[in-house]
Amino acid sequence: MEQVILLKLGEVVLKGLNRRKLEEIIIKTAKTALENIGACRITSAQSTLYVTFDEDFDADTAIDRLSKVFGIAALTKAAVCPFDFNEAKKIAQQYLAKELLTAKTFRVTAKRAIKAYPMTSPKICTELGEYLLEQNPHLLVDLHDPDITVYAEVREGGIYIHPSPKKGAGGLPCGSGGSGLLMLSGGIDSPVAGYLMARRGMNISAIHFQSPPYTSPRALQKVCTLAKLLSGYTGKITLYTVNFTRIQETIKTCCRDDFFTVIMRRFMLRIACDIAEKINAGAIITGESLGQVASQTLEAIICTDKISPIPVFRPLIGLDKQDIINYAYDIGTYETSSLPFEDCCTVFTPKHPKTKPHLEEIEKEEKKLDIQSLLENIEIEKTEWVY
């Protein structure tokens, strides 16, 4: 029995003249995701990508990996049947025998991409449904909430039979929306922010600030694990690790305690913007949510952004914590993010940070520092992760 994997495209099909270019990016990303699990070929037709494969191909692993490729709205394995409908009915029963045996209710849904096919969609549903009822007398028809839906799609090459598709990652393919540099802290929020911007087509690199000996090697390892988890969605991700200890100690010594966090964030953004310029990233991405902590009030954000020459994207800005946690569970980063290893943002945190700072106050405090000297000779390590 011939099988394929059908990859249903979502938003991409609405993109007019750019559609083909976006499809090519998805195909390239999908091929990368399918490396080392067997020989396969990917073709495109009728708003769907077809993954055909040899016997040694691990289709289940392929489904898992492809479900993380942005631009794919849904995907499923399907049996390829001949246009002879009597033969297609037999293959449908054989292909879905296990699912039909354990189900109590079912329905049939048909689509015809080839309108010249002699049977209408309602006729396909009726005849296939009657045949499956004969073969599985324990089943009942339920058109509203069945245990299994049997899909019959008439396409180029035959009739494709499959159960309900698995939901894909959706969005737009990585690389179609420019590049961004993610400030990856190791907490719950920033990996979700990176995921959401990648889902809108951005290539993602990441920057992490560590403060040894105040932060431990295990805290850095946690961030590396998060970067690797994100690479399952983004493809290759480059992580820049910055030694931030000297800057934090100097701010702590020279500046007002209640302004520490905002001044620290401004230094982080200066460094991030410098790296972004070198790697041609057009935006900085952060995991900030309005009002979540003292440095994420509107006033603090305004003071921070004033020193950035490029946009700062905050995809979580309107989400509450539970919304963000739900995303973290869905993308598989929550468990790692919850490991109890402190990052540099919690080092020297003041007891009573200023929640509504004024830019003039912040700039006055920064005059106590030799900013240029602090930004020179910063130790930066570069690591690449590929899923």
Steps between C-alpha positions, in 0.01 A plus 500: 500500500646833394508770768587868499507780752271789409608844623213749484610861460322774696553874478757453224233428238363855544828669410441548127817555302717416803336161550745297293799654673351419842426143390863460396614612845265249666626220275862586579425510875307173482788328320737613773262370767483160327873443472632166630165319520493344152462590135206722402387754240283810545279637223231768488151505349158645584599685823655181637851359528544128439773306678556169321743258660672163478450201729788593731345840575388568861163660430401541865816695581441702182151595615636616836774713343282644225236606755755760616564650156341843474270547202346152529146525640421127517659170401418132480607168358270383222449192287513564127212317326424464128215697348301173481265571790426135579870440548532820703228382742689176568826685562324745735373210712842334503688822574277615785399158636658555843345844552158382380511196727552709816255777403128503578398779263632634171431723205644543151617832359582529130675767290553512127796702381431348158146610414491277191491189719162334426388466863391806698625556855160404656495182288851408617395551863187290459657204322815486711295539818267216401794273420675570831175435689471161329856413598466637855143428621582628850538856369240775504497813285553827688534808282563741788747344746627164368780293650665489158461696179599323182625742235488420129677760285495472122827651384753466223636148518205332665263502797672573829349332808597613849369567853475847655818700434736605777516872565814663362701797623325743261631851448754598236826319416816607680705737291207662325474784753856614555726426798476579869727467803325345801603601851488149649503516879430140598158576646158399372426810293787554258492159325128553435574846357760351266258229390223750422724723290642198316140400430458833322789416270804637684838332504602492866839541662531537878706688755540401863663697783679306773664630817751252643555430784151628588344274237597135474611285203174310538307823438687538171435137413129563553512780243690281255230235538230760432685615188515140378129451568421817304710375210240227450275779373747754367763275342857606575522749785815685603542587869724789608598480868618825660701521823311778678650491851723809481220720369256389767750548781585849374133604478442364850794698637445832323126546442189537708371162613141559388617578143721191474264283294417760236865604457597132475234443233630798302850350500361165388318670216811694394697175475215318326464778242873491429486124433181540298675748274789261444274207407250709300211441738231764454341483845552402861250255654424487873265302721364804683132516598355835604499542877633153580802633692636843589716528186199428279282798582427739216732763647787252541454366148509854357825572687653176373398537137641852466849364445402249230550599132290203381150376593450298817228238452307380806256234377389419858421859594125446541505146642462406864728246665266204458470573126879488474526182709246331273713585197812371678329167567388476137846559353680283757711763678315531832678218685846629409409865568376402847832353613612694812818660365511879526583717201681833512175701509447387859853599610513821707123549461401796723234454766310807384565562129372815338184407310443837331845634414551815296751501217677809639560319831639193328732699275623700800592178682673360192730804490667350807619214277761478226261332260746466212761337722247254641391398153854440378667159519183314592545123492254343253479131413316367196328161481280354226217256561324293238200279578 
